[in-house]
């Protein structure tokens, strides 16, 4: 992602890395932060938050549970 953003003249400043979508969204809910999470798996968790498309294309990911 960083290489693609640089090519667009953009940059990001990562302040946290989370292992789960729910935790990432809880962090951004009350802070001036953004989170990149899959729309398909976070519908209810994103209620009340703004959303926008990423400025770069990312490969698809597989979300699995054990």
PQR file of N, CA, C, O and H, with PARSE charges and radii, in Angstrom:
ATOM      1  N   UNK A   1       0.817  -1.180   0.000 -0.4000 1.5000
ATOM      2  CA  UNK A   1       0.000   0.000   0.000 -0.0000 2.0000
ATOM      3  C   UNK A   1       0.872   1.258   0.000  0.5500 1.7000
ATOM      4  O   UNK A   1       0.560   2.222  -0.700 -0.5500 1.4000
ATOM      5  N   UNK A   2       1.939   1.260   0.762 -0.4000 1.5000
ATOM      6  CA  UNK A   2       2.777   2.457   0.844 -0.0000 2.0000
ATOM      7  C   UNK A   2       3.387   2.836  -0.504  0.5500 1.7000
ATOM      8  O   UNK A   2       3.471   4.018  -0.835 -0.5500 1.4000
ATOM      9  H   UNK A   2       2.192   0.477   1.330  0.4000 1.0000
ATOM     10  N   UNK A   3       3.811   1.847  -1.278 -0.4000 1.5000
ATOM     11  CA  UNK A   3       4.375   2.144  -2.595 -0.0000 2.0000
ATOM     12  C   UNK A   3       3.329   2.774  -3.508  0.5500 1.7000
ATOM     13  O   UNK A   3       3.628   3.720  -4.237 -0.5500 1.4000
ATOM     14  H   UNK A   3       3.743   0.886  -1.009  0.4000 1.0000
ATOM     15  N   UNK A   4       2.105   2.253  -3.469 -0.4000 1.5000
ATOM     16  CA  UNK A   4       1.027   2.805  -4.294 -0.0000 2.0000
ATOM     17  C   UNK A   4       0.668   4.219  -3.865  0.5500 1.7000
ATOM     18  O   UNK A   4       0.417   5.076  -4.712 -0.5500 1.4000
ATOM     19  H   UNK A   4       1.862   1.485  -2.876  0.4000 1.0000
ATOM     20  N   UNK A   5       0.642   4.472  -2.575 -0.4000 1.5000
ATOM     21  CA  UNK A   5       0.345   5.818  -2.082 -0.0000 2.0000
ATOM     22  C   UNK A   5       1.446   6.802  -2.482  0.5500 1.7000
ATOM     23  O   UNK A   5       1.154   7.933  -2.872 -0.5500 1.4000
ATOM     24  H   UNK A   5       0.846   3.776  -1.887  0.4000 1.0000
ATOM     25  N   UNK A   6       2.696   6.383  -2.388 -0.4000 1.5000
ATOM     26  CA  UNK A   6       3.819   7.238  -2.777 -0.0000 2.0000
ATOM     27  C   UNK A   6       3.709   7.619  -4.249  0.5500 1.7000
ATOM     28  O   UNK A   6       3.966   8.766  -4.616 -0.5500 1.4000
ATOM     29  H   UNK A   6       2.933   5.465  -2.071  0.4000 1.0000
ATOM     30  N   UNK A   7       3.328   6.664  -5.090 -0.4000 1.5000
ATOM     31  CA  UNK A   7       3.169   6.943  -6.522 -0.0000 2.0000
ATOM     32  C   UNK A   7       2.093   7.999  -6.768  0.5500 1.7000
ATOM     33  O   UNK A   7       2.141   8.705  -7.776 -0.5500 1.4000
ATOM     34  H   UNK A   7       3.119   5.733  -4.792  0.4000 1.0000
ATOM     35  N   UNK A   8       1.128   8.113  -5.864 -0.4000 1.5000
ATOM     36  CA  UNK A   8       0.062   9.113  -5.969 -0.0000 2.0000
ATOM     37  C   UNK A   8       0.423  10.413  -5.254  0.5500 1.7000
ATOM     38  O   UNK A   8      -0.375  11.350  -5.216 -0.5500 1.4000
ATOM     39  H   UNK A   8       1.089   7.540  -5.046  0.4000 1.0000
ATOM     40  N   UNK A   9       1.629  10.463  -4.689 -0.4000 1.5000
ATOM     41  CA  UNK A   9       2.040  11.648  -3.938 -0.0000 2.0000
ATOM     42  C   UNK A   9       1.424  11.708  -2.557  0.5500 1.7000
ATOM     43  O   UNK A   9       1.316  12.784  -1.968 -0.5500 1.4000
ATOM     44  H   UNK A   9       2.277   9.702  -4.719  0.4000 1.0000
ATOM     45  N   UNK A  10       1.015  10.550  -2.033 -0.4000 1.5000
ATOM     46  CA  UNK A  10       0.381  10.467  -0.719 -0.0000 2.0000
ATOM     47  C   UNK A  10       1.250   9.651   0.230  0.5500 1.7000
ATOM     48  O   UNK A  10       2.156   8.937  -0.202 -0.5500 1.4000
ATOM     49  H   UNK A  10       1.103   9.676  -2.512  0.4000 1.0000
ATOM     50  N   UNK A  11       0.974   9.760   1.496 -0.4000 1.5000
ATOM     51  CA  UNK A  11       1.684   8.961   2.497 -0.0000 2.0000
ATOM     52  C   UNK A  11       0.745   8.697   3.664  0.5500 1.7000
ATOM     53  O   UNK A  11      -0.239   9.412   3.856 -0.5500 1.4000
ATOM     54  H   UNK A  11       0.238  10.339   1.847  0.4000 1.0000
ATOM     55  N   UNK A  12       1.047   7.685   4.427 -0.4000 1.5000
ATOM     56  CA  UNK A  12       0.265   7.407   5.629 -0.0000 2.0000
ATOM     57  C   UNK A  12       1.198   7.405   6.825  0.5500 1.7000
ATOM     58  O   UNK A  12       2.405   7.205   6.693 -0.5500 1.4000
ATOM     59  H   UNK A  12       1.846   7.103   4.271  0.4000 1.0000
ATOM     60  N   UNK A  13       0.625   7.627   7.978 -0.4000 1.5000
ATOM     61  CA  UNK A  13       1.380   7.560   9.229 -0.0000 2.0000
ATOM     62  C   UNK A  13       0.664   6.549  10.112  0.5500 1.7000
ATOM     63  O   UNK A  13      -0.366   6.858  10.711 -0.5500 1.4000
ATOM     64  H   UNK A  13      -0.356   7.790   8.086  0.4000 1.0000
ATOM     65  N   UNK A  14       1.206   5.356  10.191 -0.4000 1.5000
ATOM     66  CA  UNK A  14       0.585   4.306  10.988 -0.0000 2.0000
ATOM     67  C   UNK A  14       0.843   4.581  12.469  0.5500 1.7000
ATOM     68  O   UNK A  14       1.983   4.797  12.881 -0.5500 1.4000
ATOM     69  H   UNK A  14       2.043   5.105   9.704  0.4000 1.0000
ATOM     70  N   UNK A  15      -0.224   4.569  13.257 -0.4000 1.5000
ATOM     71  CA  UNK A  15      -0.085   4.791  14.697 -0.0000 2.0000
ATOM     72  C   UNK A  15      -0.418   3.541  15.502  0.5500 1.7000
ATOM     73  O   UNK A  15      -0.113   3.466  16.692 -0.5500 1.4000
ATOM     74  H   UNK A  15      -1.150   4.394  12.922  0.4000 1.0000
ATOM     75  N   UNK A  16      -1.043   2.563  14.854 -0.4000 1.5000
ATOM     76  CA  UNK A  16      -1.383   1.323  15.551 -0.0000 2.0000
ATOM     77  C   UNK A  16      -1.614   0.217  14.529  0.5500 1.7000
ATOM     78  O   UNK A  16      -2.027   0.474  13.398 -0.5500 1.4000
ATOM     79  H   UNK A  16      -1.290   2.625  13.887  0.4000 1.0000
ATOM     80  N   UNK A  17      -1.345  -0.993  14.937 -0.4000 1.5000
ATOM     81  CA  UNK A  17      -1.661  -2.162  14.143 -0.0000 2.0000
ATOM     82  C   UNK A  17      -2.489  -3.082  15.022  0.5500 1.7000
ATOM     83  O   UNK A  17      -2.074  -3.428  16.129 -0.5500 1.4000
ATOM     84  H   UNK A  17      -1.009  -1.201  15.855  0.4000 1.0000
ATOM     85  N   UNK A  18      -3.641  -3.474  14.541 -0.4000 1.5000
ATOM     86  CA  UNK A  18      -4.546  -4.307  15.330 -0.0000 2.0000
ATOM     87  C   UNK A  18      -4.744  -5.653  14.658  0.5500 1.7000
ATOM     88  O   UNK A  18      -4.661  -5.766  13.435 -0.5500 1.4000
ATOM     89  H   UNK A  18      -3.978  -3.193  13.642  0.4000 1.0000
ATOM     90  N   UNK A  19      -5.004  -6.659  15.455 -0.4000 1.5000
ATOM     91  CA  UNK A  19      -5.206  -7.998  14.938 -0.0000 2.0000
ATOM     92  C   UNK A  19      -6.639  -8.303  14.553  0.5500 1.7000
ATOM     93  O   UNK A  19      -6.912  -9.360  13.986 -0.5500 1.4000
ATOM     94  H   UNK A  19      -5.071  -6.567  16.449  0.4000 1.0000
ATOM     95  N   UNK A  20      -7.560  -7.397  14.850 -0.4000 1.5000
ATOM     96  CA  UNK A  20      -8.960  -7.649  14.531 -0.0000 2.0000
ATOM     97  C   UNK A  20      -9.665  -6.402  14.052  0.5500 1.7000
ATOM     98  O   UNK A  20      -9.311  -5.284  14.429 -0.5500 1.4000
ATOM     99  H   UNK A  20      -7.338  -6.537  15.311  0.4000 1.0000
ATOM    100  N   UNK A  21     -10.674  -6.607  13.212 -0.4000 1.5000
ATOM    101  CA  UNK A  21     -11.422  -5.491  12.655 -0.0000 2.0000
ATOM    102  C   UNK A  21     -12.186  -4.732  13.738  0.5500 1.7000
ATOM    103  O   UNK A  21     -12.233  -3.502  13.716 -0.5500 1.4000
ATOM    104  H   UNK A  21     -10.962  -7.514  12.906  0.4000 1.0000
ATOM    105  N   UNK A  22     -12.779  -5.454  14.679 -0.4000 1.5000
ATOM    106  CA  UNK A  22     -13.577  -4.810  15.732 -0.0000 2.0000
ATOM    107  C   UNK A  22     -12.709  -3.885  16.582  0.5500 1.7000
ATOM    108  O   UNK A  22     -13.128  -2.777  16.915 -0.5500 1.4000
ATOM    109  H   UNK A  22     -12.740  -6.453  14.697  0.4000 1.0000
ATOM    110  N   UNK A  23     -11.525  -4.324  16.927 -0.4000 1.5000
ATOM    111  CA  UNK A  23     -10.627  -3.501  17.732 -0.0000 2.0000
ATOM    112  C   UNK A  23     -10.189  -2.261  16.959  0.5500 1.7000
ATOM    113  O   UNK A  23     -10.148  -1.164  17.517 -0.5500 1.4000
ATOM    114  H   UNK A  23     -11.184  -5.224  16.657  0.4000 1.0000
ATOM    115  N   UNK A  24      -9.864  -2.428  15.689 -0.4000 1.5000
ATOM    116  CA  UNK A  24      -9.451  -1.291  14.863 -0.0000 2.0000
ATOM    117  C   UNK A  24     -10.563  -0.257  14.775  0.5500 1.7000
ATOM    118  O   UNK A  24     -10.306   0.942  14.882 -0.5500 1.4000
ATOM    119  H   UNK A  24      -9.897  -3.319  15.236  0.4000 1.0000
ATOM    120  N   UNK A  25     -11.783  -0.707  14.584 -0.4000 1.5000
ATOM    121  CA  UNK A  25     -12.904   0.226  14.477 -0.0000 2.0000
ATOM    122  C   UNK A  25     -13.224   0.882  15.820  0.5500 1.7000
ATOM    123  O   UNK A  25     -13.634   2.042  15.858 -0.5500 1.4000
ATOM    124  H   UNK A  25     -11.992  -1.681  14.498  0.4000 1.0000
ATOM    125  N   UNK A  26     -13.043   0.160  16.909 -0.4000 1.5000
ATOM    126  CA  UNK A  26     -13.247   0.760  18.228 -0.0000 2.0000
ATOM    127  C   UNK A  26     -12.231   1.879  18.466  0.5500 1.7000
ATOM    128  O   UNK A  26     -12.563   2.907  19.056 -0.5500 1.4000
ATOM    129  H   UNK A  26     -12.710  -0.782  16.878  0.4000 1.0000
ATOM    130  N   UNK A  27     -11.005   1.679  18.011 -0.4000 1.5000
ATOM    131  CA  UNK A  27      -9.968   2.706  18.157 -0.0000 2.0000
ATOM    132  C   UNK A  27     -10.319   3.974  17.384  0.5500 1.7000
ATOM    133  O   UNK A  27     -10.179   5.079  17.908 -0.5500 1.4000
ATOM    134  H   UNK A  27     -10.735   0.843  17.532  0.4000 1.0000
ATOM    135  N   UNK A  28     -10.772   3.824  16.151 -0.4000 1.5000
ATOM    136  CA  UNK A  28     -11.035   5.008  15.335 -0.0000 2.0000
ATOM    137  C   UNK A  28     -12.337   5.704  15.702  0.5500 1.7000
ATOM    138  O   UNK A  28     -12.521   6.884  15.401 -0.5500 1.4000
ATOM    139  H   UNK A  28     -10.886   2.926  15.725  0.4000 1.0000
ATOM    140  N   UNK A  29     -13.229   4.987  16.344 -0.4000 1.5000
ATOM    141  CA  UNK A  29     -14.538   5.561  16.664 -0.0000 2.0000
ATOM    142  C   UNK A  29     -14.422   6.843  17.498  0.5500 1.7000
ATOM    143  O   UNK A  29     -15.210   7.770  17.304 -0.5500 1.4000
ATOM    144  H   UNK A  29     -13.079   4.029  16.589  0.4000 1.0000
ATOM    145  N   UNK A  30     -13.475   6.911  18.401 -0.4000 1.5000
ATOM    146  CA  UNK A  30     -13.350   8.069  19.284 -0.0000 2.0000
ATOM    147  C   UNK A  30     -12.024   8.801  19.113  0.5500 1.7000
ATOM    148  O   UNK A  30     -11.534   9.429  20.051 -0.5500 1.4000
ATOM    149  H   UNK A  30     -12.835   6.159  18.558  0.4000 1.0000
ATOM    150  N   UNK A  31     -11.448   8.722  17.925 -0.4000 1.5000
ATOM    151  CA  UNK A  31     -10.160   9.378  17.680 -0.0000 2.0000
ATOM    152  C   UNK A  31     -10.133   9.926  16.261  0.5500 1.7000
ATOM    153  O   UNK A  31     -10.970   9.566  15.433 -0.5500 1.4000
ATOM    154  H   UNK A  31     -11.847   8.211  17.163  0.4000 1.0000
ATOM    155  N   UNK A  32      -9.197  10.772  15.991 -0.4000 1.5000
ATOM    156  CA  UNK A  32      -9.013  11.332  14.649 -0.0000 2.0000
ATOM    157  C   UNK A  32      -8.118  10.391  13.839  0.5500 1.7000
ATOM    158  O   UNK A  32      -7.035  10.769  13.394 -0.5500 1.4000
ATOM    159  H   UNK A  32      -8.517  11.065  16.664  0.4000 1.0000
ATOM    160  N   UNK A  33      -8.596   9.163  13.659 -0.4000 1.5000
ATOM    161  CA  UNK A  33      -7.846   8.131  12.947 -0.0000 2.0000
ATOM    162  C   UNK A  33      -8.732   7.508  11.882  0.5500 1.7000
ATOM    163  O   UNK A  33      -9.946   7.711  11.878 -0.5500 1.4000
ATOM    164  H   UNK A  33      -9.476   8.856  14.020  0.4000 1.0000
ATOM    165  N   UNK A  34      -8.130   6.756  10.986 -0.4000 1.5000
ATOM    166  CA  UNK A  34      -8.881   5.970  10.011 -0.0000 2.0000
ATOM    167  C   UNK A  34      -8.433   4.523  10.110  0.5500 1.7000
ATOM    168  O   UNK A  34      -7.337   4.235  10.592 -0.5500 1.4000
ATOM    169  H   UNK A  34      -7.143   6.591  10.989  0.4000 1.0000
ATOM    170  N   UNK A  35      -9.277   3.620   9.656 -0.4000 1.5000
ATOM    171  CA  UNK A  35      -8.936   2.195   9.634 -0.0000 2.0000
ATOM    172  C   UNK A  35      -9.309   1.629   8.273  0.5500 1.7000
ATOM    173  O   UNK A  35     -10.331   1.998   7.693 -0.5500 1.4000
ATOM    174  H   UNK A  35     -10.167   3.854   9.265  0.4000 1.0000
ATOM    175  N   UNK A  36      -8.493   0.754   7.783 -0.4000 1.5000
ATOM    176  CA  UNK A  36      -8.773   0.063   6.539 -0.0000 2.0000
ATOM    177  C   UNK A  36      -9.289  -1.328   6.902  0.5500 1.7000
ATOM    178  O   UNK A  36      -8.528  -2.193   7.336 -0.5500 1.4000
ATOM    179  H   UNK A  36      -7.663   0.455   8.254  0.4000 1.0000
ATOM    180  N   UNK A  37     -10.585  -1.526   6.720 -0.4000 1.5000
ATOM    181  CA  UNK A  37     -11.219  -2.797   7.063 -0.0000 2.0000
ATOM    182  C   UNK A  37     -12.094  -3.251   5.901  0.5500 1.7000
ATOM    183  O   UNK A  37     -12.575  -2.415   5.137 -0.5500 1.4000
ATOM    184  H   UNK A  37     -11.203  -0.823   6.368  0.4000 1.0000
ATOM    185  N   UNK A  38     -12.310  -4.551   5.751 -0.4000 1.5000
ATOM    186  CA  UNK A  38     -13.159  -5.023   4.657 -0.0000 2.0000
ATOM    187  C   UNK A  38     -14.630  -4.692   4.916  0.5500 1.7000
ATOM    188  O   UNK A  38     -15.176  -5.007   5.973 -0.5500 1.4000
ATOM    189  H   UNK A  38     -11.918  -5.230   6.372  0.4000 1.0000
ATOM    190  N   UNK A  39     -15.244  -4.065   3.948 -0.4000 1.5000
ATOM    191  CA  UNK A  39     -16.642  -3.659   4.065 -0.0000 2.0000
ATOM    192  C   UNK A  39     -17.567  -4.864   4.285  0.5500 1.7000
ATOM    193  O   UNK A  39     -18.526  -4.794   5.053 -0.5500 1.4000
ATOM    194  H   UNK A  39     -14.801  -3.809   3.089  0.4000 1.0000
ATOM    195  N   UNK A  40     -17.267  -5.934   3.616 -0.4000 1.5000
ATOM    196  CA  UNK A  40     -18.114  -7.127   3.651 -0.0000 2.0000
ATOM    197  C   UNK A  40     -18.259  -7.731   5.048  0.5500 1.7000
ATOM    198  O   UNK A  40     -19.296  -8.312   5.366 -0.5500 1.4000
ATOM    199  H   UNK A  40     -16.488  -5.990   2.992  0.4000 1.0000
ATOM    200  N   UNK A  41     -17.228  -7.597   5.881 -0.4000 1.5000
ATOM    201  CA  UNK A  41     -17.224  -8.271   7.177 -0.0000 2.0000
ATOM    202  C   UNK A  41     -17.412  -7.336   8.369  0.5500 1.7000
ATOM    203  O   UNK A  41     -17.300  -7.775   9.513 -0.5500 1.4000
ATOM    204  H   UNK A  41     -16.385  -7.125   5.622  0.4000 1.0000
ATOM    205  N   UNK A  42     -17.693  -6.065   8.123 -0.4000 1.5000
ATOM    206  CA  UNK A  42     -17.738  -5.116   9.238 -0.0000 2.0000
ATOM    207  C   UNK A  42     -18.967  -4.211   9.218  0.5500 1.7000
ATOM    208  O   UNK A  42     -18.952  -3.136   9.819 -0.5500 1.4000
ATOM    209  H   UNK A  42     -17.784  -5.709   7.193  0.4000 1.0000
ATOM    210  N   UNK A  43     -20.012  -4.627   8.544 -0.4000 1.5000
ATOM    211  CA  UNK A  43     -21.202  -3.790   8.378 -0.0000 2.0000
ATOM    212  C   UNK A  43     -21.708  -3.134   9.646  0.5500 1.7000
ATOM    213  O   UNK A  43     -21.708  -1.906   9.738 -0.5500 1.4000
ATOM    214  H   UNK A  43     -20.024  -5.499   8.055  0.4000 1.0000
ATOM    215  N   UNK A  44     -22.132  -3.899  10.608 -0.4000 1.5000
ATOM    216  CA  UNK A  44     -22.683  -3.348  11.862 -0.0000 2.0000
ATOM    217  C   UNK A  44     -21.630  -2.606  12.686  0.5500 1.7000
ATOM    218  O   UNK A  44     -21.940  -1.622  13.357 -0.5500 1.4000
ATOM    219  H   UNK A  44     -22.132  -4.896  10.533  0.4000 1.0000
ATOM    220  N   UNK A  45     -20.401  -3.077  12.634 -0.4000 1.5000
ATOM    221  CA  UNK A  45     -19.334  -2.443  13.412 -0.0000 2.0000
ATOM    222  C   UNK A  45     -19.039  -1.028  12.917  0.5500 1.7000
ATOM    223  O   UNK A  45     -18.536  -0.197  13.673 -0.5500 1.4000
ATOM    224  H   UNK A  45     -20.149  -3.876  12.089  0.4000 1.0000
ATOM    225  N   UNK A  46     -19.352  -0.752  11.641 -0.4000 1.5000
ATOM    226  CA  UNK A  46     -19.066   0.551  11.060 -0.0000 2.0000
ATOM    227  C   UNK A  46     -20.214   1.544  11.201  0.5500 1.7000
ATOM    228  O   UNK A  46     -20.095   2.681  10.744 -0.5500 1.4000
ATOM    229  H   UNK A  46     -19.760  -1.427  11.027  0.4000 1.0000
ATOM    230  N   UNK A  47     -21.315   1.147  11.816 -0.4000 1.5000
ATOM    231  CA  UNK A  47     -22.455   2.056  11.955 -0.0000 2.0000
ATOM    232  C   UNK A  47     -22.028   3.329  12.675  0.5500 1.7000
ATOM    233  O   UNK A  47     -21.370   3.275  13.714 -0.5500 1.4000
ATOM    234  H   UNK A  47     -21.412   0.223  12.187  0.4000 1.0000
ATOM    235  N   UNK A  48     -22.411   4.479  12.111 -0.4000 1.5000
ATOM    236  CA  UNK A  48     -22.072   5.762  12.697 -0.0000 2.0000
ATOM    237  C   UNK A  48     -20.727   6.316  12.264  0.5500 1.7000
ATOM    238  O   UNK A  48     -20.379   7.442  12.619 -0.5500 1.4000
ATOM    239  H   UNK A  48     -22.946   4.523  11.268  0.4000 1.0000
ATOM    240  N   UNK A  49     -19.967   5.542  11.503 -0.4000 1.5000
ATOM    241  CA  UNK A  49     -18.674   5.998  11.002 -0.0000 2.0000
ATOM    242  C   UNK A  49     -18.804   6.381   9.530  0.5500 1.7000
ATOM    243  O   UNK A  49     -19.672   5.862   8.828 -0.5500 1.4000
ATOM    244  H   UNK A  49     -20.250   4.627  11.215  0.4000 1.0000
ATOM    245  N   UNK A  50     -17.965   7.268   9.069 -0.4000 1.5000
ATOM    246  CA  UNK A  50     -17.925   7.627   7.649 -0.0000 2.0000
ATOM    247  C   UNK A  50     -17.102   6.582   6.912  0.5500 1.7000
ATOM    248  O   UNK A  50     -16.238   5.929   7.496 -0.5500 1.4000
ATOM    249  H   UNK A  50     -17.260   7.690   9.638  0.4000 1.0000
ATOM    250  N   UNK A  51     -17.380   6.434   5.624 -0.4000 1.5000
ATOM    251  CA  UNK A  51     -16.586   5.496   4.843 -0.0000 2.0000
ATOM    252  C   UNK A  51     -16.223   6.126   3.509  0.5500 1.7000
ATOM    253  O   UNK A  51     -16.929   6.996   2.999 -0.5500 1.4000
ATOM    254  H   UNK A  51     -18.082   6.965   5.149  0.4000 1.0000
ATOM    255  N   UNK A  52     -15.120   5.671   2.963 -0.4000 1.5000
ATOM    256  CA  UNK A  52     -14.697   6.095   1.632 -0.0000 2.0000
ATOM    257  C   UNK A  52     -13.830   4.991   1.039  0.5500 1.7000
ATOM    258  O   UNK A  52     -13.277   4.159   1.758 -0.5500 1.4000
ATOM    259  H   UNK A  52     -14.548   4.964   3.377  0.4000 1.0000
ATOM    260  N   UNK A  53     -13.726   5.003  -0.265 -0.4000 1.5000
ATOM    261  CA  UNK A  53     -12.910   3.998  -0.942 -0.0000 2.0000
ATOM    262  C   UNK A  53     -11.433   4.340  -0.783  0.5500 1.7000
ATOM    263  O   UNK A  53     -11.063   5.511  -0.706 -0.5500 1.4000
ATOM    264  H   UNK A  53     -14.176   5.679  -0.849  0.4000 1.0000
ATOM    265  N   UNK A  54     -10.603   3.323  -0.734 -0.4000 1.5000
ATOM    266  CA  UNK A  54      -9.160   3.545  -0.686 -0.0000 2.0000
ATOM    267  C   UNK A  54      -8.693   4.112  -2.027  0.5500 1.7000
ATOM    268  O   UNK A  54      -9.274   3.797  -3.065 -0.5500 1.4000
ATOM    269  H   UNK A  54     -10.904   2.371  -0.797  0.4000 1.0000
ATOM    270  N   UNK A  55      -7.661   4.936  -2.016 -0.4000 1.5000
ATOM    271  CA  UNK A  55      -7.176   5.504  -3.279 -0.0000 2.0000
ATOM    272  C   UNK A  55      -6.315   4.544  -4.082  0.5500 1.7000
ATOM    273  O   UNK A  55      -5.810   4.913  -5.143 -0.5500 1.4000
ATOM    274  H   UNK A  55      -7.189   5.192  -1.172  0.4000 1.0000
ATOM    275  N   UNK A  56      -6.138   3.327  -3.604 -0.4000 1.5000
ATOM    276  CA  UNK A  56      -5.337   2.316  -4.301 -0.0000 2.0000
ATOM    277  C   UNK A  56      -6.097   0.993  -4.281  0.5500 1.7000
ATOM    278  O   UNK A  56      -6.930   0.760  -3.406 -0.5500 1.4000
ATOM    279  H   UNK A  56      -6.548   3.027  -2.743  0.4000 1.0000
ATOM    280  N   UNK A  57      -5.805   0.138  -5.245 -0.4000 1.5000
ATOM    281  CA  UNK A  57      -6.416  -1.196  -5.288 -0.0000 2.0000
ATOM    282  C   UNK A  57      -5.585  -2.141  -4.438  0.5500 1.7000
ATOM    283  O   UNK A  57      -4.356  -2.138  -4.510 -0.5500 1.4000
ATOM    284  H   UNK A  57      -5.128   0.328  -5.956  0.4000 1.0000
ATOM    285  N   UNK A  58      -6.257  -2.942  -3.640 -0.4000 1.5000
ATOM    286  CA  UNK A  58      -5.564  -3.933  -2.810 -0.0000 2.0000
ATOM    287  C   UNK A  58      -6.016  -5.329  -3.243  0.5500 1.7000
ATOM    288  O   UNK A  58      -7.127  -5.499  -3.745 -0.5500 1.4000
ATOM    289  H   UNK A  58      -7.255  -2.945  -3.582  0.4000 1.0000
ATOM    290  N   UNK A  59      -5.149  -6.326  -3.046 -0.4000 1.5000
ATOM    291  CA  UNK A  59      -5.565  -7.697  -3.378 -0.0000 2.0000
ATOM    292  C   UNK A  59      -6.656  -8.154  -2.409  0.5500 1.7000
ATOM    293  O   UNK A  59      -6.727  -7.692  -1.270 -0.5500 1.4000
ATOM    294  H   UNK A  59      -4.246  -6.188  -2.638  0.4000 1.0000
ATOM    295  N   UNK A  60      -7.491  -9.057  -2.875 -0.4000 1.5000
ATOM    296  CA  UNK A  60      -8.521  -9.615  -2.008 -0.0000 2.0000
ATOM    297  C   UNK A  60      -7.886 -10.424  -0.892  0.5500 1.7000
ATOM    298  O   UNK A  60      -6.814 -11.004  -1.064 -0.5500 1.4000
ATOM    299  H   UNK A  60      -7.433  -9.433  -3.800  0.4000 1.0000
ATOM    300  N   UNK A  61      -8.562 -10.461   0.264 -0.4000 1.5000
ATOM    301  CA  UNK A  61      -8.079 -11.255   1.384 -0.0000 2.0000
ATOM    302  C   UNK A  61      -9.124 -12.296   1.743  0.5500 1.7000
ATOM    303  O   UNK A  61     -10.307 -12.132   1.445 -0.5500 1.4000
ATOM    304  H   UNK A  61      -9.433  -9.990   0.404  0.4000 1.0000
ATOM    305  N   UNK A  62      -8.687 -13.346   2.371 -0.4000 1.5000
ATOM    306  CA  UNK A  62      -9.590 -14.374   2.857 -0.0000 2.0000
ATOM    307  C   UNK A  62      -9.684 -14.214   4.380  0.5500 1.7000
ATOM    308  O   UNK A  62      -8.669 -14.172   5.076 -0.5500 1.4000
ATOM    309  H   UNK A  62      -7.726 -13.479   2.613  0.4000 1.0000
ATOM    310  N   UNK A  63     -10.905 -14.128   4.874 -0.4000 1.5000
ATOM    311  CA  UNK A  63     -11.133 -14.034   6.313 -0.0000 2.0000
ATOM    312  C   UNK A  63     -11.609 -15.391   6.786  0.5500 1.7000
ATOM    313  O   UNK A  63     -12.624 -15.895   6.307 -0.5500 1.4000
ATOM    314  H   UNK A  63     -11.729 -14.163   4.308  0.4000 1.0000
ATOM    315  N   UNK A  64     -10.881 -15.993   7.728 -0.4000 1.5000
ATOM    316  CA  UNK A  64     -11.201 -17.337   8.208 -0.0000 2.0000
ATOM    317  C   UNK A  64     -11.265 -17.345   9.732  0.5500 1.7000
ATOM    318  O   UNK A  64     -10.665 -16.504  10.400 -0.5500 1.4000
ATOM    319  H   UNK A  64     -10.056 -15.584   8.118  0.4000 1.0000
ATOM    320  N   UNK A  65     -12.004 -18.309  10.261 -0.4000 1.5000
ATOM    321  CA  UNK A  65     -12.062 -18.517  11.710 -0.0000 2.0000
ATOM    322  C   UNK A  65     -11.745 -19.972  11.993  0.5500 1.7000
ATOM    323  O   UNK A  65     -12.095 -20.859  11.215 -0.5500 1.4000
ATOM    324  H   UNK A  65     -12.492 -18.993   9.718  0.4000 1.0000
ATOM    325  N   UNK A  66     -11.090 -20.206  13.095 -0.4000 1.5000
ATOM    326  CA  UNK A  66     -10.804 -21.581  13.517 -0.0000 2.0000
ATOM    327  C   UNK A  66     -11.628 -21.913  14.732  0.5500 1.7000
ATOM    328  O   UNK A  66     -11.541 -23.025  15.253 -0.5500 1.4000
ATOM    329  H   UNK A  66     -10.806 -19.485  13.727  0.4000 1.0000
TER
END
